[in-house]
Each structure stands twice: as C-alpha cells, then as structure tokens.
C-alpha cells in the first residue's frame, strides 16, 4: 500500500461523519525491521485528538519474523503508549526504567525535551501482536521532563462485550495514567453479533481501530486494520460485531489538537529547525544530557536517517 493513498469516506455509510483510514505497511526498527500496519498519520489526517501515530502489528510468529528488536533511539515532544494483545516486550530507557509490556497492561513513556529507549520482544514470546501509539505534547508541555507510567486496567463488563480503559474515562472506569490533553484509549472486545453503545464526550473526536473481526462503527463497516474516524459532536458511539466470532478493537479519542506539528522520524517539533536540532543532539556528543543513555541493551543505538533535502513543513490535524 503506497503512502500516496488518501483517506476514503465510504459512500454507502449511513453516517457520513465516519472516515475509513486504511493502513499501509511500514518497516520498523532499522536493519532488523519488523513490518507494522500504520493508519495514522495519513495524507489527509495527521491527528485524532492528540493521537498522532497508530501502528498495528501481528499476530507475528516470532520464530519466522524474528520478533521486535528496536535498538536505543530518541524521542522528543511526545508520549509513547504501548499496548499488547499477545507476547511480551522488554523496555529500557534513559530514566533507568527496566520494565515489560504485557497484554492488558499499558506502558506510557513521556519524552518531553528528550528520552531514549529500546524495545525487544522477550525470548519467551512466540507470537507478537499489539499496537504502538504516540501522543503529541502541547506546546506548553513539550519540553517537560521524562516520565514513565504503568497501569493494568481491570476489565469492565459491557452488554455484549468488555472494555479495558488504559487512558481517560469510559464505561464508568477512569485510568490513573496522566496525560497533557484530554484523551481516551480503550480496548473493546465484542461477542459475536453483539452491539455495544457507549456514552462519550461530545467534545472528543474518535478513532476506532479494528484488530480482529468485522465491525460497524457508527453504522460504517470496518475491516481488520482499518481505522474509522468520527468527528466531534456524538454523545454515544455504537459498535456492532457483524461476524460469527469475537471482535477486538481499540477506541481512541480526544479533544481536537489545534496546534500544527512537524513529525519526522522519532521527533515531534513545531518547525524544521526543531527537528534539525533534535537530530543533531542525538547524532553528536555535544549535548549528551538531552536524551541520556540506555543501559543494558546488547548493541549499538540507532543512528538517525538523513534529513530530506527540503524544509519540513508544519501540519495541522487535517492536511
């Protein structure tokens, strides 16, 4: 799938507010890259709330693919949100955190001005399957200090399924994990042929990523790996599993993020110059404290790719 594909609105959808954002395949992690399905950003849509990056991967047979091995690399101006369905990933960062990403447990890392981390699937992992998400930090907080939070949300029973709320509030449950803008993140599973209607904040825009199953979102059909976008204004969202087996989805939401951002490699800034400086600080030894060092990874850190020959332009939530 090429990066020139545009977002599509299903002309047969009953609710015209829903866009269907199809995925594209992207190699992740340098020379030992695994392939992920990326649904955000798109050519015509950069953000859903402050969510600016949605990668969906697996189920991968680690014996065949080699699993995940992402050497130490930098981030700035964002939060990473890791959520697994199957497998286990070892996380190390320059805060000195050594933790594991496990199914049903969220790990949120705040880069602020700069952090470095590595991600490696563990030897016990036979199948790797999950999502990697990024959140853009607002201007007033994008140089905040590094931080790391972990939370294992309890399942919330729904009439027709189950939810695990890892960020924000849904179905009467609230995650304690802090964010810098109003956000929602939840895994929602649906029993065969079940319909679930959830109360949501009408100030939020929402995105529904389908992991498994065939699901209708606000009466618009979504296939596995599709991301459906719903504009602000809805007080409820309705999800219907149209299949004979259980379906699994991830619901994301947030108030529209009105700032323009520049996303390049692992950095989020506000200008081309921000990105140039972030790259220079990673590649040189003149500012070693900006990202810090990751201890315990058995290999070299990832070098930054070369910048393009043209200036990077800020993009709004809708391009």
N, C-alpha and C positions, 0 to 999 in steps of 0.2 A: 504494500500500500504506500503510495507516494506522499511526500509531505506537502504536495500542492493540492491535495484534495480539500474541498471546502466542507463546512458543516452543512448538513442537509436537514430540511424540515419535511417530515413525512406528509405529503399532500392528502393522504387518506386519514390522517389522525383526526379524532373528534375534537381534540384540544389543540388549537394552533399555537399555544404558548410553548409547546414542547419541541425542542430541537433534538435531533438524534446526532450525536457526535461519534463517528466511527473511529476505531483505533487504527494506529499504524505501528508496524514493527520497528523497534529501535534496539541496537546493541548497547548493553550497559556494562561499564566497568573496565574499559581498556582492553588489553590484549587477551584477557581471559573472559571476554564478554559473554554474558547470557542475554538472551533476547527477551524483551518485555513488550507489552502492548500499551502504547501511550495514547491516552484520549484527551489530555489537557497538558499544555496549551494546544489550541487549534489555530488554523489560519484566521478564522473569523471570531474566535473567542479565546481570550487569554486567561480569564479568571471566572470562578463561580464563588461568590463571596471573596474571601482572601485565599481560597484554594487555587493554586496556580500550576499544579503539577500532579498528574494522576498516572502512575504506572501500575500495570496489572500483569502479573506473571504466573505461569504454571497452569495446571499441575505439571511440573517438570520431573522426569526421572533423573535423579542426580547421578546415577551410575552412567547414564548416557550423556547428559549435558555437562557434568562436572560441577553443577550447583552454582552458588554465588561466591565469588571471591573478589571483592572490591577493595583494593589497597587503600591506604590512608589518602584522603582527598579533602579539600577545603569546602566550607560553605560560608556565606555571609548574607545577611539581610533576610533570613527565612527561618522557619521551623520545619524539621522533618518529622513525619508521622508514619511509623511502621506498624503494619497490621497483617498478621499471618492467618491463613486458614489451615495450612499443613506445614510441618517442618520446624526448624529451629535455626536462628541466625545469631552468631556471636557479634556483639557490638563493643568496640573500644573507641574511646575518644580522648581528646586532649584536655578534658576536665579530669581525666583519670578514671572515668567510669568504665567498668567492665561489666556488661550486662548481656542478657539474652532476650531475643524477641521470640515469643512463643504464641501459639494460636490462642486467640481470645484475650491477649494482653497487649495493651498499646504502649509503645515507647515513643515519647516526644522529646526531640532534641532542639534546643534553641541555639542558633548560631550567633545571632546578634552581630557584633563587629567582626567576629571570625571564630571558627572552630574547625577542627579536623577530626575525621573518624574513619574507621574501617568496618566492613560488613562481610562476614564469612559464614556460609552455612556450615553447621557442625557435622562431625563425622557420623553421628547417629541419624542424620537426616537422609531419608531415602526419596522423599517427594517434597518438593518445594513449591509453595503456592500461596500467593498473597498479594498485597498492594503496598506500594510506596508512594506517599503523598507529601506534597510541600505546601506550606502556608506562607504567603508574603507578609513580612512585618511592615506595619505602617511607618511612615517617615519618623514620627516622634519616638519610635522604639527600635528602629532597625539597627542601631549601634548599641543595643542593650548588651548585658553580659551573657556569657554562656550559661546554659542550664540544661538539665535533663530530668524528665519525669516519667514514671511508670505507673500504670493503673490496670487492674484486671476487673473489668466491669462484670457485675452479676447479670445473668440472663433475665430479661423482662418478658413475661408471658404476654402474648398478643392473641386476639381472637383470630386464629388462623396462622400463627407463626410465633416468632421470638425475635427480640431485639437485644443487642449489646451496645450500649451508648458509650463510646470512648471519648467523645468531646461534646460539650454542650448539654442540652436538655431535650429529651424526647420520651414520650410514653410514661411520664411521671418519674423518670430517672435522670439524675444530673451527674456528669463526670466532674471530679475534683481537679482535673488537669487544667492549668491556667493557659489562656490564650490572650492575645493582644487586640483582637477584634471579635465580635460575636460570631461564633461558629457552631456547627453541628457536624458530628461524624458518628455513624452508627452502622453496624452490620445488622441486616434484617433478613431472616430466613422465613420462607413461606411454604406451608404444606401444599401438596398437590391440589390444584384448582381452588386454592384459598384466595380470598380478597381481604386486604387489610387497609383500613383508613386511619390515618394518624393526624392528630392536630399539630400544626406547625405555625411558626411565627410568620405572619404575612409580610413582614419587612425583609424576610430572607428570600434569596434565590436559592434553588436547589438543583443538585445533580444526582442522578441515580445510576450507579454503575452495576451492571448485571455480571455476576460471576458465573453462575450456573442457572440453567433453566430459560424459559421463555416468559417474559414478564411484560405486562402492560403497566405503564406509568402515566397516570392521568389520561388513561384510555389510548395511549400511544404504544405500539408494540416495540419492545426492545429485545435484541438477541444477545447472547453471551458476548461480553467485552464491549458492548455499546454503553455509552454514557448519555443519558437523557437529561436535558436541561429544562427547568421550569422557572419562568420569570417570577419576580416578587408579586405578591397580591393574594396568593392562595392561603386560606386558613386551614386547609386539610390537603393531604396528598393520599392518593389511593393507588395501591399496588395490587396487581392480580397475577397470580401464577396460572398460566393457561395450560401447563403441562401435567403429565401423569406422575412426575417425580418432584421432590422438593427443589425449591429455587433459593439461591442465595444472592443477596445484593448488598451494596454499600451506599447509604444515603449520606450525601454531603450537603451542607448549606451554610449560608452566612449572609450578612448584610452586604450589598454591593460595595466593592472596593473601588473607590473613585480615583485613587492615585494612579498615575502612569508609572510603569516599571520597565526596567531593562533586565531581561533574563538571558544569561549566557553561561554555558557550562554549568557550574555549580554555584553561581553567584546571582544575586538579585541586587540591583542598584537602581539609581534614578537617571543615570546618564552614562554615556560611553566612557567618560573619564573615570567614573566609579568602578567600572569593570576593568579598565586598564590598570588602575591602582590595585584592585583586589588580585588580579593575576600577577602583577609584579611582586606584590608582597608574598605570594605563595612561591614564586619561582626563585626569588632572591633570598639572601641571608641577612638583608639589611633590616628587616622588621620581623624577627623570629617570634615575637610575642603575639603577633596578630592572630595566628592560628594555633600556635602551640604544637606539641609533638604527641603522637600516638605511640604508646608503649605496648610491646607485646606482639605486634604484627610481624610475621616472619618474612619480611620482604621490603622492597623499596616503596616509597609513596608514589602516587600517580602524578606525572607531570601534566601541566595544563596544556591544552591544544593551542595552536597559533590562533590569534585573533583574525577575523576576516579583514579583508583589505578595505572595507568601507565602515563608516561610523555606525555603531549600533544605535537604533532609534527607540525611544520610549514608546510603549504600547499601553493603551487603555484596556479596560475589561472587554470591550467589543472593538475589534480592529477596524 
